Amino acid sequence: MTELTHLNEKGEARMVDVSEKGVTQRTARAEGFVAMAPDTLALVEKGEAKKGDVLATARIAGIMAAKRTHELIPLCHPLLLTKVAVDLSPSTAPCGIAVEAEVRVTGQTGVEMEALTAVSVACLTVYDMLKAADKGMTIGPVRLLEKTGGRSGVWRATDAKSGPAAE
């Protein structure tokens, strides 16, 4: 394991200085899942959720969250994101909604946290919009699928699938 970059020599938290890092195109993809009862999924697919369009609202929430990651996660850098895409796909096996986010930036630091934040908030929004119908929904797992760019190059989860955001 490499050293923890967010701690100084005294063990105190610090924001990493990226001023000497090269500017590169960086991307990250993350995924999550909201498991729910078949009747709950039917509400989404029929557009009958009481709070409105679940997928559209969750998509916007995920995009907004990615843009505000630095306000939510301590020590994250504010970034000028060049792309945030959040895709939500209803699934019957397993029953629920799959969420995938892709985030891009041309900069000196990666966007893994932005992609994970987008997925997490989109999943939470799905839960919020459907909780009146199904309080037993579960969220997870949320994970990084892939990151590219920077000194470390490409990293891909060993079982990462190709999806709409990967194309």
N, C-alpha and C positions, 0 to 999 in steps of 0.2 A: 504494500500500500504506500502511496506517495504521501508526502507531508501535507498537513492541512494548511491551505493557502490563506484562510481567513483568520489566522491567528498570528500575532507577532511573536517575537522571541520570549516575551513574558507570558504568553498564553492569552493575551487580550484580543478581543474581536477587532477586526479591521476590514475595511473594504480593500480588495486587492487593487494594486496599482497596475493598470493595463496600458499605461502610456507608452511603454516600450514594445508592446506587442504589435505585430503586423495587422494591417487591415485586410481581412479576407471575407469572402462570401461564406456565411455560416447558416446552417439550417438545423432544425430539430423537428422530429415527429414524436408524438406521444399518443397514447390511447387509454381509454377507460371504458367502463361498462356500468350501466344501471340495470340491475335485474329487477323484474317486476312480474306481477301476475298477468296471465293472458288477457283478462278483462281490462286491466289498466292499459296494456299495449293497444288494445282495440280502441280505447278512447283517443289515443294519440293518432292512430291510423285513420280513424273516422273524422278527426278534427272536432271531437266532442268534449275535450277537456274544458272544465269550467273557467280556467284562467286564460284560455286562448290557445294560440298556436305554440305548442310546446317546443317543437324543433326549431322554429324561427327564433323564438325568444332565447333558447339555450345557445344557439349559434352566435347571436349578438352578444350575449353575456360572456361567452368564451373569448370572443374577439376583444371585447372591452377589457377583460381580465388580463389577457396577454399584454396589452398596452400599459397596464397599471401594475405589473409584477413588481417593479422596483418600490412601489408604495406598500406592498403587502409582505414581501419577503426581505427581511433585514440583509443588508450588505449586497443586494443585487444592484447592478448599474442601470441607470435609466438608458434605454436604447431607442434609436430611431428605426423601428421595425419597418421592413420593406414589404412584408407579406405576413398575413395571419389568415389561415383558412381553417375552419372548424366544420367537420362533416359528422352528421348524426345519421345512423342507419338503424331502423327498426329490425329486430331479429326475433324469429320464433323459436329457434333452437340454438342457444338458450334464449329464453323469453326476456326481452328487454331492449335497450337502446345502446348501440355501440357508438362511442365518440372517438374521433381522431382529429388531432390538430397538427398543422404544419406551420412553423414560424421561420421567417428568414430575416437576416440582417446583413449588411455589409459593415463590418466593424471589427473591434478589437477583442470582443468577448462573445461567448456562445449564447444561444437562446434556448437551452434545455429547460430552464426554469419557466420561461415564458410559455413554452409548449405544454409543460406539465400543469401550469396554472390555468391555461385555457381549458384543458380537458377537465380539470378538477371543478372549475366554476361552471362549466357547461353541465357536468353531471349533477352538481348541486342544484342548478336551476331546473333540470328535469325533475329532480326529487321535489323541489319546492312547488312546482306547478302541478304535480300529481299526488302530493301527499294526502289530500282530502280523500282520494280514491283508494290509496294503498300506502299505508304507513310502514308496511313491511318491506319496501324496496331496499335493496342493498347496492352500494357503490363499490366498484373495484373489480379487479385490480386496476390501479392507475400506474402507468409505467412509461419510461422512455423507450421508444422503438429504435430511433436512429438519430445520430448527430453527425454533421459533416463540417469541415472547415477548421481553421486554426492549426496550431502546432501539432495537435494529436491526430488530426486527419479524420478518417471515417470510423465511427463506432456503430455497430448494428447489433440489436438483440439477436441472439442465435436463432430464435424462432420467429423473428419479425416477418410479417406477411407484407406483400405489396398491396397497397390500397389506392384509392383515388388521390390522396395527398402525395403518394409516392411517385406518381406519374408526372 
